[in-house]
């Protein structure tokens, strides 16, 4: 079942990218989805991830849930190594700066509730599957 879901996610991202954002923003479960473009910290190669997001004022919030895996997703290490990134929402692309937050951050719980609500409580289910704290990453558009 997990591999089927992973394949659906890959197809969703492929459609989002190949349609230049015409299709994909709300394709998967109706959740708003952005494309996060990072640079691989080891390879220096461009990487793209389709992620559900929530809005927090002028910023976008994504979670490094990796489906509740014991290991965080690779994109988290990429944005920690190089916070400057690019996000695409629908057909709009913008430069952004990423900042990972964890439960010791005073704003973490509020942000967690925003992204968990958008994802219909799935992130809370993912958190139960792992002992690692799942980061909420704040993507702030560059001015």
C-alpha positions in Angstrom: 0.0 0.0 0.0 2.8 2.4 0.9 4.4 1.9 -2.6 1.1 2.6 -4.3 0.8 5.8 -2.4 4.4 6.8 -3.2 3.6 6.1 -6.9 0.5 8.3 -6.7 2.6 11.1 -5.2 5.3 10.8 -7.9 2.6 11.0 -10.7 1.0 14.0 -9.0 4.4 15.8 -8.9 5.1 14.9 -12.5 1.7 16.2 -13.7 2.2 19.4 -11.6 5.7 20.0 -13.1 4.9 19.0 -16.7 1.7 21.2 -16.8 3.7 24.2 -15.6 1.3 24.4 -12.6 -1.9 24.4 -14.7 -2.8 21.1 -13.0 -1.6 19.9 -9.6 -2.1 22.7 -7.1 -5.2 20.9 -5.6 -5.1 17.6 -7.3 -4.1 15.3 -4.4 -7.0 14.9 -1.9 -7.9 18.5 -2.7 -5.1 19.8 -0.5 -3.2 22.9 -1.6 0.2 21.7 -2.9 3.3 23.6 -3.8 6.5 22.5 -5.5 9.6 23.1 -3.4 12.8 23.4 -5.4 16.1 22.9 -3.5 19.7 22.0 -4.3 20.9 18.6 -3.2 23.4 19.2 -0.3 25.6 16.3 -1.5 25.1 16.4 -5.3 24.5 20.1 -6.0 21.8 18.9 -8.3 18.3 20.5 -8.4 15.6 18.6 -6.5 11.8 19.2 -6.5 9.3 18.0 -4.0 5.5 18.3 -4.1 4.2 19.2 -0.6 0.9 20.1 1.0 1.1 23.5 2.6 -0.8 25.9 4.8 -0.6 29.7 4.8 0.6 31.7 7.8 0.4 35.3 7.0 2.8 35.9 4.1 4.6 32.6 4.6 3.9 29.0 3.6 4.2 26.1 6.0 5.2 22.5 5.0 6.0 19.5 7.2 8.9 17.2 7.0 6.8 14.2 7.8 8.0 11.6 5.3 4.8 9.7 6.0 5.9 9.1 9.6 9.1 7.4 8.6 11.9 7.3 11.2 14.0 9.3 8.7 13.1 12.8 7.6 12.7 13.5 3.9 15.9 14.5 2.0 14.6 17.9 1.2 14.8 18.9 4.9 18.6 18.3 4.9 18.8 20.3 1.7 17.0 23.4 3.1 19.0 23.2 6.3 22.2 23.2 4.3 21.0 25.9 1.8 17.9 27.8 3.1 17.5 29.7 -0.2 15.0 27.9 -2.3 12.2 28.3 -4.8 8.5 27.5 -4.4 5.8 27.2 -7.1 2.2 27.5 -6.2 0.0 26.8 -9.2 1.7 28.8 -12.0 3.4 31.3 -9.7 7.0 30.8 -8.9 9.0 32.7 -6.2 12.2 32.7 -4.3 11.9 31.8 -0.7 14.0 31.2 2.5 13.3 28.1 4.5 13.5 27.8 8.3 12.8 24.5 10.0 11.0 24.7 13.4 10.6 22.1 16.1 8.5 21.7 19.3 10.9 23.9 21.3 9.9 26.9 19.1 7.1 28.9 20.7 5.3 29.1 17.4 5.6 25.5 16.5 2.3 24.2 18.0 0.3 26.9 16.3 2.0 26.2 13.0 1.5 22.5 13.4 -2.2 22.9 13.9 -2.5 25.0 10.7 -0.7 22.4 8.5 -2.4 19.4 10.2 -5.8 20.9 9.6 -5.1 21.4 5.9 -4.0 17.8 5.7 -7.1 16.5 7.6 -5.2 15.3 10.6 -2.8 13.1 8.7 0.3 14.7 10.1 -0.8 13.9 13.7 -1.2 10.3 12.5 2.3 10.4 11.0 3.8 11.8 14.2 2.4 8.8 16.1 4.4 6.5 13.8 7.8 8.0 14.6 9.7 9.1 17.7 11.5 11.9 15.9 9.8 15.3 16.1 8.4 16.3 12.7 9.7 19.7 11.6 7.3 22.4 10.4 9.3 24.3 7.8 8.4 28.0 7.3 8.9 29.1 3.7 9.1 32.9 3.6 9.0 34.6 0.1 12.2 36.6 -0.5 11.5 40.3 -0.9 
